[in-house]
Amino acid sequence: GRSLYGREAELQTLKECYQRSISNECEVAMICGTSGIGKSKLSQEFARSVTEDGESIFLSGRFDKLESQPLHAISSAFDEYCAWVTLEEQSTAEKVSTALKENMGEEIAYLVTAIPNL
């Protein structure tokens, strides 16, 4: 089901972070803990709550102690974003590309090295 048991406070904290982020504040949220405590369910419920308006997208990545690639969770989240962009209208991909080039300049090469699908 959709119910979260005992994680309502954490879900509310994530929603508050999201509200601040759409008010032009920078926010980063991490869900941490041992396996089996409901991190994935919490993440899924939060994602559902912020994407139901059709105006937002939600990206996530998982850190794995056995993963040897540095920043794997972040690069996998951006891979997810790249996949989403390719499914959107061509104008969306062009806007993203233009914004990255304008804001990052030549440094975009470093980003592309870390996130090849970009």
All heavy atoms as an XYZ file, in Angstrom:
910
protein
N       0.805     -1.190      0.000
C       0.000      0.000      0.000
C       0.848      1.254      0.000
O       2.047      1.212     -0.126
N       0.180      2.367      0.172
C       0.850      3.664      0.162
C       1.211      4.160      1.544
O       1.818      5.192      1.689
C      -0.061      4.710     -0.492
C      -0.168      4.561     -1.966
C      -1.005      5.700     -2.460
N      -0.744      5.945     -3.853
C      -1.453      6.721     -4.602
N      -2.485      7.348     -4.084
N      -1.164      6.911     -5.852
N       0.788      3.456      2.563
C       0.977      3.957      3.922
C       2.429      3.880      4.367
O       3.124      2.925      4.094
C       0.111      3.160      4.894
O      -1.245      3.295      4.560
N       2.831      4.914      5.055
C       4.131      4.931      5.717
C       3.853      4.836      7.204
O       3.101      5.639      7.743
C       4.859      6.246      5.443
C       5.574      6.407      4.128
C       6.193      7.796      4.046
C       6.648      5.375      3.957
N       4.438      3.884      7.834
C       4.221      3.724      9.260
C       5.431      4.236     10.011
O       6.543      3.762      9.813
C       3.948      2.254      9.600
C       2.695      1.754      8.937
C       2.765      0.976      7.798
C       1.447      2.111      9.430
C       1.617      0.532      7.168
C       0.286      1.679      8.809
C       0.384      0.884      7.688
O      -0.761      0.460      7.065
N       5.230      5.238     10.851
C       6.304      5.762     11.674
C       7.298      6.652     10.939
O       8.338      6.980     11.492
N       7.023      7.032      9.708
C       7.950      7.870      8.938
C       7.309      9.199      8.527
O       7.830      9.908      7.684
C       8.418      7.138      7.673
C       9.141      5.816      7.891
C      10.367      5.892      8.791
N      11.462      6.656      8.263
C      12.533      6.169      7.683
N      12.672      4.882      7.554
N      13.474      6.951      7.235
N       6.188      9.529      9.142
C       5.474     10.749      8.784
C       6.312     12.000      9.031
O       6.292     12.935      8.235
C       4.134     10.852      9.537
C       3.117      9.804      9.159
C       3.329      8.456      9.861
O       4.199      8.345     10.761
O       2.631      7.500      9.485
N       7.074     12.029     10.128
C       7.910     13.199     10.442
C       8.991     13.378      9.381
O       9.252     14.505      8.931
C       8.544     13.049     11.829
N       9.617     12.267      8.954
C      10.647     12.345      7.921
C      10.056     12.792      6.590
O      10.651     13.599      5.867
C      11.359     11.000      7.744
C      12.233     10.612      8.907
C      11.505      9.772      9.957
O      10.252      9.783      9.986
O      12.190      9.110     10.748
N       8.865     12.284      6.265
C       8.195     12.694      5.032
C       7.880     14.183      5.069
O       8.100     14.895      4.082
C       6.913     11.882      4.810
C       6.129     12.199      3.537
C       6.968     11.962      2.287
C       4.852     11.357      3.487
N       7.419     14.679      6.199
C       7.127     16.102      6.345
C       8.390     16.936      6.191
O       8.387     17.982      5.544
C       6.449     16.398      7.685
C       6.011     17.833      7.850
C       5.026     18.276      6.776
O       4.161     17.529      6.328
N       5.165     19.522      6.325
N       9.508     16.481      6.749
C      10.778     17.185      6.615
C      11.182     17.275      5.146
O      11.621     18.331      4.672
C      11.888     16.477      7.426
O      11.515     16.495      8.802
C      13.235     17.152      7.244
N      11.042     16.182      4.412
C      11.360     16.196      2.979
C      10.460     17.169      2.220
O      10.924     17.908      1.347
C      11.233     14.788      2.393
C      12.290     13.793      2.832
C      11.926     12.389      2.366
C      13.663     14.194      2.326
N       9.188     17.185      2.557
C       8.253     18.110      1.894
C       8.615     19.564      2.189
O       8.514     20.425      1.310
C       6.814     17.808      2.317
C       6.285     16.522      1.726
C       4.861     16.251      2.196
C       4.295     14.997      1.579
N       2.915     14.729      2.021
N       9.049     19.845      3.406
C       9.473     21.197      3.762
C      10.726     21.594      2.987
O      10.841     22.731      2.519
C       9.688     21.309      5.270
C       8.398     21.244      6.060
C       8.602     21.056      7.556
O       9.774     21.032      8.021
O       7.587     20.902      8.274
N      11.665     20.678      2.840
C      12.868     20.935      2.026
C      12.465     21.251      0.592
O      12.998     22.179     -0.021
C      13.796     19.724      2.032
S      14.708     19.469      3.550
N      11.536     20.485      0.072
C      11.071     20.694     -1.293
C      10.435     22.080     -1.442
O      10.718     22.798     -2.402
C      10.070     19.601     -1.680
C       9.428     19.830     -3.014
C      10.162     19.678     -4.189
C       8.097     20.210     -3.112
C       9.586     19.891     -5.421
C       7.512     20.420     -4.347
C       8.254     20.262     -5.498
O       7.679     20.484     -6.712
N       9.602     22.467     -0.489
C       8.970     23.780     -0.551
C      10.003     24.894     -0.537
O       9.871     25.879     -1.269
C       7.959     23.957      0.592
C       6.702     23.133      0.418
C       5.971     23.460     -0.870
O       5.801     24.608     -1.258
N       5.547     22.421     -1.573
N      11.029     24.756      0.280
C      12.088     25.762      0.289
C      12.828     25.779     -1.048
O      13.195     26.837     -1.551
C      13.063     25.517      1.447
C      12.494     25.882      2.799
C      13.547     25.847      3.889
N      14.190     24.562      4.065
C      13.774     23.593      4.879
N      12.678     23.774      5.606
N      14.441     22.462      4.980
N      13.037     24.616     -1.634
C      13.782     24.555     -2.901
C      13.022     25.236     -4.031
O      13.640     25.842     -4.899
C      14.103     23.114     -3.280
O      12.973     22.444     -3.784
N      11.712     25.142     -4.033
C      10.957     25.807     -5.101
C      10.745     27.284     -4.807
O      10.229     28.005     -5.651
C       9.614     25.094     -5.421
C       8.689     25.078     -4.219
C       9.868     23.705     -5.950
C       7.319     24.497     -4.507
N      11.173     27.717     -3.634
C      11.148     29.134     -3.282
C      12.519     29.752     -3.499
O      12.900     30.690     -2.815
C      10.717     29.302     -1.821
O       9.442     28.783     -1.616
N      13.292     29.177     -4.413
C      14.612     29.658     -4.810
C      15.684     29.495     -3.748
O      16.672     30.202     -3.743
C      14.551     31.113     -5.282
C      13.748     31.244     -6.536
O      13.810     30.379     -7.411
N      12.975     32.303     -6.633
N      15.498     28.574     -2.826
C      16.546     28.250     -1.881
C      17.189     26.945     -2.329
O      16.562     26.115     -2.957
C      15.976     28.089     -0.472
C      15.490     29.396      0.122
C      15.107     29.251      1.573
O      15.748     28.459      2.292
O      14.172     29.927      1.989
N      18.438     26.771     -2.004
C      19.155     25.545     -2.355
C      18.934     24.524     -1.246
O      19.132     24.825     -0.076
C      20.635     25.844     -2.525
S      21.584     24.399     -3.005
N      18.509     23.343     -1.614
C      18.256     22.293     -0.636
C      18.825     20.973     -1.134
O      18.731     20.662     -2.317
C      16.745     22.103     -0.416
C      16.062     23.239      0.290
C      16.343     23.277      1.774
O      16.536     22.218      2.399
O      16.374     24.389      2.318
N      19.399     20.221     -0.236
C      19.834     18.864     -0.502
C      19.303     18.012      0.641
O      19.413     18.382      1.806
C      21.378     18.751     -0.549
C      21.803     17.303     -0.686
C      21.941     19.595     -1.675
N      18.704     16.891      0.301
C      18.191     15.986      1.322
C      18.774     14.605      1.092
O      18.875     14.151     -0.044
C      16.671     15.926      1.267
N      19.169     13.967      2.160
C      19.670     12.599      2.087
C      18.870     11.737      3.046
O      18.586     12.163      4.168
C      21.151     12.554      2.453
C      22.022     13.307      1.475
S      23.761     13.285      1.928
C      24.162     11.581      1.607
N      18.515     10.570      2.590
C      17.819      9.602      3.425
C      18.835      8.514      3.739
O      19.320      7.834      2.845
C      16.593      9.022      2.699
C      15.628     10.148      2.313
C      15.910      7.976      3.563
C      14.496      9.711      1.415
N      19.174      8.384      5.004
C      20.226      7.453      5.414
C      19.694      6.456      6.433
O      18.736      6.735      7.139
C      21.390      8.214      6.045
S      22.084      9.495      5.002
N      20.353      5.332      6.507
C      20.010      4.350      7.519
C      20.353      2.949      7.076
O      20.729      2.720      5.930
N      20.193      2.015      7.988
C      20.487      0.622      7.682
C      19.408      0.037      6.788
O      18.309      0.599      6.651
C      20.593     -0.204      8.983
O      19.366     -0.083      9.696
C      21.734      0.276      9.848
N      19.713     -1.091      6.190
C      18.749     -1.715      5.279
C      17.512     -2.176      6.045
O      17.580     -2.554      7.207
C      19.396     -2.886      4.545
O      19.816     -3.866      5.456
N      16.390     -2.078      5.346
C      15.146     -2.586      5.898
C      14.359     -1.635      6.768
O      13.350     -2.033      7.358
N      14.765     -0.363      6.863
C      14.035      0.553      7.750
C      13.045      1.443      7.001
O      12.428      2.312      7.599
C      14.990      1.423      8.599
C      15.842      2.344      7.726
C      15.843      0.560      9.491
C      16.584      3.399      8.521
N      12.920      1.245      5.686
C      11.909      1.978      4.935
C      12.401      3.175      4.155
O      11.604      4.040      3.782
N      13.704      3.238      3.879
C      14.240      4.376      3.120
C      13.647      4.439      1.721
O      13.241      5.504      1.269
C      15.766      4.297      3.031
C      16.488      4.386      4.363
C      17.988      4.301      4.216
C      18.477      3.075      3.496
N      18.230      1.797      4.166
N      13.595      3.314      1.046
C      13.059      3.295     -0.324
C      11.585      3.668     -0.341
O      11.133      4.433     -1.189
C      13.252      1.919     -0.964
O      14.615      1.653     -1.143
N      10.824      3.150      0.594
C       9.395      3.466      0.677
C       9.195      4.955      0.954
O       8.338      5.597      0.355
C       8.739      2.617      1.767
C       7.264      2.813      1.877
C       6.542      2.248      0.687
C       5.048      2.367      0.905
N       4.296      2.136     -0.305
N       9.992      5.510      1.846
C       9.920      6.939      2.147
C      10.233      7.758      0.906
O       9.515      8.698      0.566
C      10.892      7.288      3.280
C      11.026      8.756      3.653
C       9.699      9.322      4.148
C      12.120      8.915      4.720
N      11.275      7.381      0.204
C      11.663      8.069     -1.028
C      10.556      7.985     -2.077
O      10.222      8.973     -2.729
C      12.961      7.452     -1.559
O      13.324      8.027     -2.774
N       9.980      6.805     -2.240
C       8.904      6.620     -3.221
C       7.676      7.449     -2.872
O       7.053      8.059     -3.749
C       8.528      5.140     -3.320
C       9.601      4.292     -3.942
C       9.387      2.803     -3.704
O       8.452      2.387     -3.040
N      10.309      2.005     -4.231
N       7.326      7.495     -1.605
C       6.162      8.281     -1.184
C       6.409      9.764     -1.384
O       5.543     10.499     -1.840
C       5.825      7.983      0.286
C       4.623      8.724      0.804
C       3.312      8.349      0.119
O       3.228      7.282     -0.496
O       2.361      9.165      0.208
N       7.618     10.223     -1.058
C       7.961     11.620     -1.280
C       7.921     11.941     -2.773
O       7.348     12.951     -3.175
C       9.338     11.935     -0.699
C       9.811     13.319     -1.033
C       9.160     14.420     -0.522
C      10.892     13.508     -1.872
C       9.583     15.706     -0.846
C      11.322     14.776     -2.203
C      10.661     15.881     -1.685
N       8.500     11.081     -3.593
C       8.498     11.290     -5.045
C       7.071     11.400     -5.564
O       6.755     12.278     -6.368
C       9.235     10.149     -5.749
N       6.202     10.525     -5.112
C       4.805     10.558     -5.539
C       4.156     11.893     -5.170
O       3.475     12.511     -5.973
C       4.016      9.404     -4.917
C       2.584      9.289     -5.456
C       1.726      8.369     -4.610
N       1.586      8.812     -3.232
C       0.843      9.837     -2.840
N       0.173     10.562     -3.703
N       0.766     10.161     -1.563
N       4.451     12.378     -3.975
C       3.815     13.610     -3.508
C       4.263     14.842     -4.285
O       3.493     15.776     -4.457
C       4.049     13.809     -2.008
O       5.369     14.202     -1.737
N       5.507     14.863     -4.758
C       5.994     16.054     -5.459
C       5.825     15.980     -6.969
O       5.932     17.002     -7.639
C       7.462     16.402     -5.118
C       7.615     16.691     -3.642
C       8.420     15.344     -5.576
N       5.564     14.812     -7.507
C       5.418     14.703     -8.965
C       3.976     14.609     -9.416
O       3.713     14.669    -10.608
C       6.193     13.486     -9.514
O       5.696     12.296     -8.898
C       7.684     13.631     -9.275
N       3.043     14.501     -8.492
C       1.647     14.325     -8.890
C       1.079     15.549     -9.596
O       0.102     15.442    -10.327
C       0.784     13.896     -7.702
C       0.694     14.894     -6.569
C       0.038     14.295     -5.332
O      -0.366     13.116     -5.361
O      -0.064     15.015     -4.332
N       1.718     16.717     -9.445
C       1.238     17.920    -10.128
C       1.665     17.961    -11.592
O       1.186     18.797    -12.361
C       1.706     19.187     -9.409
C       3.220     19.360     -9.409
O       3.934     18.537    -10.006
O       3.684     20.336     -8.796
N       2.568     17.064    -11.986
C       3.039     17.038    -13.367
C       4.054     18.120    -13.691
O       4.541     18.211    -14.806
N       4.398     18.953    -12.734
C       5.328     20.058    -12.952
C       6.735     19.755    -12.454
O       7.667     20.456    -12.774
C       4.813     21.319    -12.241
C       3.494     21.839    -12.785
C       3.633     22.375    -14.202
O       4.638     23.045    -14.501
O       2.727     22.113    -15.011
N       6.874     18.740    -11.636
C       8.159     18.438    -11.019
C       8.630     17.058    -11.453
O       7.833     16.192    -11.786
C       8.025     18.447     -9.495
O       7.586     19.702     -9.042
N       9.943     16.885    -11.415
C      10.513     15.561    -11.610
C      11.290     15.204    -10.357
O      11.708     16.084     -9.599
C      11.412     15.472    -12.861
C      12.615     16.400    -12.734
C      10.625     15.748    -14.121
C      13.663     16.152    -13.786
N      11.463     13.937    -10.127
C      12.164     13.460     -8.938
C      13.260     12.526     -9.388
O      13.029     11.586    -10.139
C      11.183     12.723     -8.021
C      11.828     12.154     -6.794
C      12.061     12.958     -5.697
C      12.185     10.815     -6.743
C      12.663     12.440     -4.552
C      12.782     10.284     -5.600
C      13.011     11.099     -4.509
N      14.477     12.797     -8.952
C      15.618     11.953     -9.271
C      16.161     11.357     -7.985
O      16.162     12.015     -6.951
C      16.726     12.771     -9.939
C      16.362     13.534    -11.188
C      17.537     14.370    -11.656
C      15.903     12.596    -12.277
N      16.611     10.131     -8.075
C      17.200      9.527     -6.889
C      18.359      8.636     -7.294
O      18.451      8.187     -8.431
C      16.158      8.711     -6.120
O      15.727      7.607     -6.892
N      19.240      8.423     -6.367
C      20.367      7.530     -6.567
C      20.638      6.802     -5.274
O      20.270      7.263     -4.205
N      21.269      5.667     -5.388
C      21.554      4.856     -4.209
C      23.059      4.741     -4.019
O      23.783      4.462     -4.961
C      20.978      3.470     -4.373
C      19.479      3.458     -4.515
C      19.035      2.039     -4.700
N      18.939      1.432     -3.388
C      17.858      0.834     -2.934
N      16.810      0.732     -3.688
N      17.836      0.323     -1.730
N      23.488      4.944     -2.792
C      24.881      4.705     -2.432
C      25.006      3.253     -2.009
O      24.190      2.746     -1.251
C      25.323      5.611     -1.275
C      25.528      7.027     -1.684
C      24.550      7.975     -1.469
C      26.705      7.415     -2.302
C      24.741      9.300     -1.846
C      26.919      8.725     -2.683
C      25.919      9.665     -2.451
N      25.997      2.594     -2.516
C      26.239      1.199     -2.183
C      27.680      1.077     -1.722
O      28.597      1.487     -2.431
C      25.981      0.331     -3.415
C      26.114     -1.150     -3.150
O      26.674     -1.529     -2.100
O      25.661     -1.938     -3.993
N      27.881      0.522     -0.551
C      29.238      0.385     -0.013
C      30.149     -0.394     -0.953
O      31.352     -0.196     -0.965
C      29.205     -0.314      1.345
C      28.664      0.539      2.455
C      28.906     -0.125      3.792
C      27.753     -1.041      4.121
N      27.818     -1.615      5.465
N      29.578     -1.270     -1.754
C      30.382     -2.102     -2.644
C      30.649     -1.444     -3.995
O      31.424     -1.958     -4.791
C      29.695     -3.453     -2.851
C      29.436     -4.251     -1.575
C      28.678     -5.537     -1.903
C      30.731     -4.555     -0.844
N      30.014     -0.313     -4.266
C      30.202      0.382     -5.547
C      31.562      1.073     -5.543
O      31.872      1.839     -4.639
C      29.088      1.409     -5.757
C      29.195      2.213     -7.009
C      29.204      1.384     -8.280
O      28.287      0.566     -8.460
O      30.141      1.547     -9.079
N      32.344      0.807     -6.574
C      33.697      1.367     -6.614
C      33.762      2.733     -7.299
O      34.727      3.457     -7.141
C      34.642      0.398     -7.334
O      34.219      0.205     -8.671
N      32.741      3.085     -8.060
C      32.751      4.362     -8.775
C      32.390      5.498     -7.813
O      31.313      5.489     -7.218
C      31.755      4.328     -9.929
C      31.694      5.617    -10.707
C      30.584      5.595    -11.754
O      29.907      4.613    -11.939
N      30.405      6.714    -12.418
N      33.287      6.480     -7.659
C      32.958      7.619     -6.793
C      31.719      8.351     -7.314
O      31.515      8.447     -8.524
C      34.195      8.519     -6.893
C      35.269      7.659     -7.440
C      34.601      6.596     -8.252
N      30.912      8.816     -6.434
C      29.708      9.589     -6.766
C      28.720      8.816     -7.633
O      27.950      9.396     -8.382
C      30.087     10.912     -7.435
C      31.054     11.797     -6.650
C      31.436     13.013     -7.459
C      30.459     12.199     -5.314
N      28.713      7.492     -7.527
C      27.823      6.665     -8.340
C      26.353      7.067     -8.183
O      25.619      7.130     -9.162
C      27.999      5.184     -8.003
C      27.010      4.309     -8.684
N      27.091      4.015    -10.028
C      25.901      3.688     -8.227
C      26.079      3.252    -10.359
N      25.346      3.036     -9.284
N      25.927      7.337     -6.968
C      24.520      7.681     -6.740
C      24.138      8.965     -7.468
O      23.061      9.067     -8.051
C      24.238      7.821     -5.249
N      25.036      9.934     -7.459
C      24.754     11.205     -8.127
C      24.758     11.027     -9.639
O      23.855     11.512    -10.337
C      25.757     12.285     -7.670
C      25.550     12.548     -6.178
C      25.611     13.556     -8.490
C      26.625     13.374     -5.529
N      25.731     10.294    -10.159
C      25.768     10.101    -11.610
C      24.583      9.268    -12.079
O      24.031      9.519    -13.152
C      27.097      9.487    -12.071
O      27.259      8.187    -11.586
N      24.133      8.305    -11.282
C      22.971      7.515    -11.691
C      21.695      8.359    -11.670
O      20.809      8.177    -12.504
C      22.816      6.260    -10.832
O      22.501      6.569     -9.504
N      21.609      9.302    -10.739
C      20.455     10.205    -10.724
C      20.445     11.078    -11.977
O      19.403     11.295    -12.591
C      20.472     11.072     -9.462
N      21.622     11.573    -12.373
C      21.687     12.373    -13.595
C      21.441     11.525    -14.836
O      20.871     12.008    -15.816
C      23.009     13.127    -13.692
C      22.980     14.431    -12.950
C      23.542     14.535    -11.699
C      22.368     15.538    -13.498
C      23.500     15.736    -11.004
C      22.313     16.743    -12.825
C      22.887     16.842    -11.564
N      21.848     10.261    -14.815
C      21.521      9.366    -15.926
C      20.003      9.227    -16.055
O      19.451      9.220    -17.154
C      22.148      7.983    -15.723
C      23.622      7.950    -16.038
O      24.127      8.894    -16.698
O      24.284      6.977    -15.632
N      19.337      9.129    -14.912
C      17.875      9.055    -14.892
C      17.279     10.335    -15.498
O      16.333     10.293    -16.282
C      17.414      8.877    -13.440
C      15.945      8.643    -13.248
C      15.597      8.459    -11.780
O      16.400      7.897    -11.012
O      14.492      8.899    -11.408
N      17.853     11.469    -15.136
C      17.390     12.749    -15.685
C      17.600     12.803    -17.197
O      16.714     13.226    -17.941
C      18.124     13.908    -15.008
C      17.740     15.257    -15.562
C      16.488     15.789    -15.304
C      18.618     15.987    -16.344
C      16.124     17.026    -15.818
C      18.269     17.221    -16.855
C      17.016     17.730    -16.586
O      16.654     18.946    -17.097
N      18.760     12.353    -17.660
C      19.046     12.351    -19.105
C      18.039     11.479    -19.847
O      17.577     11.840    -20.931
C      20.470     11.873    -19.373
S      21.736     13.014    -18.785
N      17.708     10.337    -19.274
C      16.717      9.455    -19.889
C      15.361     10.160    -19.963
O      14.653     10.076    -20.970
C      16.609      8.150    -19.105
N      14.997     10.885    -18.898
C      13.727     11.611    -18.884
C      13.722     12.694    -19.962
O      12.743     12.849    -20.691
C      13.506     12.232    -17.497
C      12.292     13.104    -17.426
C      11.001     12.697    -17.263
C      12.257     14.530    -17.543
N      10.169     13.787    -17.269
C      10.909     14.926    -17.434
C      13.228     15.503    -17.724
C      10.518     16.254    -17.497
C      12.836     16.824    -17.789
C      11.497     17.185    -17.674
N      14.826     13.440    -20.076
C      14.909     14.523    -21.061
C      14.738     13.985    -22.482
O      14.057     14.597    -23.299
C      16.238     15.310    -20.920
C      16.475     16.223    -22.116
C      16.223     16.135    -19.637
N      15.323     12.835    -22.762
C      15.222     12.287    -24.127
C      13.795     11.874    -24.472
O      13.448     11.797    -25.650
C      16.165     11.083    -24.339
O      15.818     10.044    -23.423
C      17.607     11.488    -24.159
N      12.972     11.631    -23.458
C      11.576     11.270    -23.705
C      10.675     12.496    -23.874
O       9.552     12.375    -24.344
C      11.039     10.395    -22.572
C      11.710      9.037    -22.404
C      11.170      8.338    -21.165
C      11.535      8.181    -23.645
N      11.173     13.639    -23.471
C      10.410     14.875    -23.575
C      10.500     15.431    -25.005
O      11.201     14.888    -25.845
C      10.944     15.914    -22.579
C      10.680     15.557    -21.141
C       9.204     15.505    -20.808
O       8.500     16.506    -21.000
O       8.750     14.442    -20.357
N       9.822     16.527    -25.234
C       9.881     17.184    -26.539
C      11.310     17.638    -26.829
O      12.073     17.927    -25.910
C       8.954     18.402    -26.558
C       7.494     18.054    -26.416
C       6.622     19.289    -26.401
O       7.091     20.380    -26.795
O       5.461     19.163    -26.003
N      11.650     17.729    -28.091
C      12.986     18.154    -28.505
C      13.349     19.511    -27.888
O      14.484     19.739    -27.502
C      13.075     18.223    -30.032
C      14.430     18.646    -30.568
C      15.531     17.650    -30.257
O      15.278     16.467    -30.138
N      16.747     18.137    -30.108
N      12.366     20.397    -27.768
C      12.647     21.726    -27.216
C      13.135     21.649    -25.772
O      13.952     22.465    -25.340
C      11.409     22.618    -27.306
O      10.350     22.085    -26.528
N      12.658     20.668    -25.018
C      13.111     20.504    -23.638
C      14.591     20.143    -23.612
O      15.374     20.726    -22.848
C      12.296     19.409    -22.915
O      10.921     19.792    -22.921
C      12.761     19.220    -21.485
N      14.991     19.193    -24.440
C      16.402     18.790    -24.505
C      17.273     19.957    -24.945
O      18.370     20.161    -24.415
C      16.566     17.610    -25.455
N      16.785     20.744    -25.882
C      17.549     21.903    -26.353
C      17.693     22.946    -25.256
O      18.768     23.538    -25.095
C      16.883     22.501    -27.593
C      17.015     21.612    -28.823
C      16.173     22.087    -29.996
O      15.486     23.129    -29.886
O      16.200     21.405    -31.031
N      16.632     23.175    -24.487
C      16.696     24.139    -23.378
C      17.700     23.693    -22.324
O      18.486     24.498    -21.817
C      15.318     24.305    -22.736
C      14.345     25.092    -23.561
C      12.995     25.157    -22.865
C      11.947     25.757    -23.770
N      10.607     25.716    -23.156
N      17.682     22.412    -21.998
C      18.612     21.884    -21.004
C      20.044     22.021    -21.508
O      20.938     22.476    -20.792
C      18.282     20.414    -20.660
C      19.391     19.782    -19.826
C      16.952     20.322    -19.937
N      20.268     21.642    -22.757
C      21.601     21.725    -23.344
C      22.115     23.156    -23.352
O      23.252     23.427    -22.954
C      21.575     21.165    -24.767
O      22.823     21.309    -25.378
N      21.274     24.083    -23.779
C      21.653     25.497    -23.835
C      21.966     26.026    -22.441
O      22.971     26.710    -22.235
C      20.538     26.327    -24.492
O      20.337     25.847    -25.825
C      20.882     27.801    -24.517
N      21.129     25.705    -21.473
C      21.340     26.181    -20.100
C      22.649     25.646    -19.533
O      23.403     26.389    -18.884
C      20.164     25.774    -19.215
N      22.937     24.372    -19.773
C      24.196     23.806    -19.279
C      25.395     24.496    -19.910
O      26.349     24.858    -19.227
C      24.258     22.304    -19.558
C      23.447     21.417    -18.627
C      23.420     19.990    -19.157
C      24.006     21.453    -17.219
N      25.349     24.688    -21.218
C      26.469     25.326    -21.919
C      26.658     26.761    -21.454
O      27.782     27.218    -21.244
C      26.248     25.270    -23.429
C      26.397     23.877    -23.994
C      26.016     23.849    -25.463
C      26.034     22.428    -25.996
N      25.491     22.332    -27.351
N      25.560     27.504    -21.292
C      25.649     28.900    -20.869
C      26.160     29.030    -19.437
O      26.926     29.931    -19.118
C      24.286     29.579    -20.985
C      23.863     29.856    -22.407
C      22.468     30.458    -22.501
O      21.789     30.613    -21.452
O      22.043     30.761    -23.633
N      25.737     28.134    -18.567
C      26.093     28.242    -17.158
C      27.408     27.590    -16.785
O      28.036     27.989    -15.807
C      24.973     27.660    -16.286
C      23.753     28.542    -16.308
O      23.801     29.675    -15.864
N      22.660     28.039    -16.853
N      27.836     26.617    -17.567
C      29.052     25.898    -17.209
C      30.234     26.205    -18.117
O      31.369     25.942    -17.745
C      28.784     24.399    -17.207
C      27.753     24.022    -16.165
S      27.840     22.318    -15.689
C      29.435     22.211    -14.920
N      29.974     26.727    -19.291
C      31.060     27.044    -20.209
C      31.905     25.824    -20.527
O      31.389     24.722    -20.705
N      33.202     26.010    -20.540
C      34.114     24.917    -20.869
C      34.172     23.846    -19.783
O      34.597     22.716    -20.038
C      35.509     25.465    -21.139
C      35.580     26.313    -22.402
C      36.978     26.836    -22.670
O      37.945     26.254    -22.140
O      37.092     27.818    -23.414
N      33.726     24.187    -18.580
C      33.756     23.224    -17.476
C      32.760     22.091    -17.659
O      32.808     21.097    -16.938
C      33.528     23.939    -16.144
C      34.675     24.858    -15.792
C      34.468     25.577    -14.481
O      33.474     25.319    -13.779
O      35.329     26.404    -14.145
N      31.875     22.227    -18.632
C      30.915     21.158    -18.884
C      31.622     19.859    -19.256
O      31.111     18.774    -19.005
C      29.881     21.563    -19.956
C      28.700     20.607    -19.910
C      30.512     21.602    -21.338
C      27.503     21.068    -20.696
N      32.822     19.953    -19.798
C      33.579     18.748    -20.159
C      33.829     17.879    -18.928
O      33.793     16.650    -19.022
C      34.904     19.132    -20.817
N      34.077     18.483    -17.766
C      34.292     17.718    -16.545
C      33.019     16.989    -16.138
O      33.059     15.855    -15.683
C      34.750     18.633    -15.404
C      36.064     19.321    -15.682
C      36.120     20.686    -15.868
C      37.248     18.582    -15.753
C      37.329     21.322    -16.133
C      38.459     19.197    -16.009
C      38.489     20.578    -16.207
O      39.679     21.192    -16.460
N      31.892     17.665    -16.289
C      30.617     17.072    -15.962
C      30.300     15.897    -16.873
O      29.843     14.851    -16.425
C      29.501     18.126    -16.013
C      28.165     17.783    -15.435
C      28.293     17.431    -13.965
C      27.198     18.922    -15.615
N      30.571     16.070    -18.154
C      30.314     15.004    -19.119
C      31.207     13.787    -18.835
O      30.790     12.654    -19.021
C      30.473     15.504    -20.563
C      30.409     14.367    -21.567
C      29.392     16.540    -20.879
N      32.414     14.035    -18.350
C      33.311     12.928    -17.987
C      32.716     12.116    -16.841
O      32.745     10.887    -16.852
C      34.702     13.460    -17.579
O      35.247     14.160    -18.691
C      35.622     12.336    -17.183
N      32.133     12.809    -15.873
C      31.531     12.124    -14.716
C      30.181     11.506    -15.039
O      29.795     10.501    -14.467
C      31.396     13.102    -13.551
N      29.459     12.144    -15.970
C      28.114     11.696    -16.326
C      28.048     11.558    -17.856
O      27.579     12.460    -18.536
C      27.052     12.689    -15.809
C      27.238     12.937    -14.318
C      25.640     12.184    -16.110
C      26.527     14.142    -13.795
N      28.534     10.454    -18.390
C      28.652     10.308    -19.847
C      27.343     10.481    -20.622
O      27.362     10.953    -21.758
C      29.195      8.884    -20.005
C      29.852      8.570    -18.716
C      29.082      9.322    -17.676
N      26.216     10.126    -20.033
C      24.939     10.248    -20.743
C      24.494     11.698    -20.923
O      23.557     11.964    -21.657
C      23.842      9.465    -20.047
C      24.047      7.987    -20.172
O      24.727      7.515    -21.097
N      23.486      7.224    -19.266
N      25.166     12.598    -20.238
C      24.807     14.012    -20.321
C      25.087     14.522    -21.719
O      24.413     15.265    -22.303
C      25.594     14.806    -19.280
C      25.110     16.206    -18.980
C      23.678     16.194    -18.460
C      26.011     16.846    -17.947
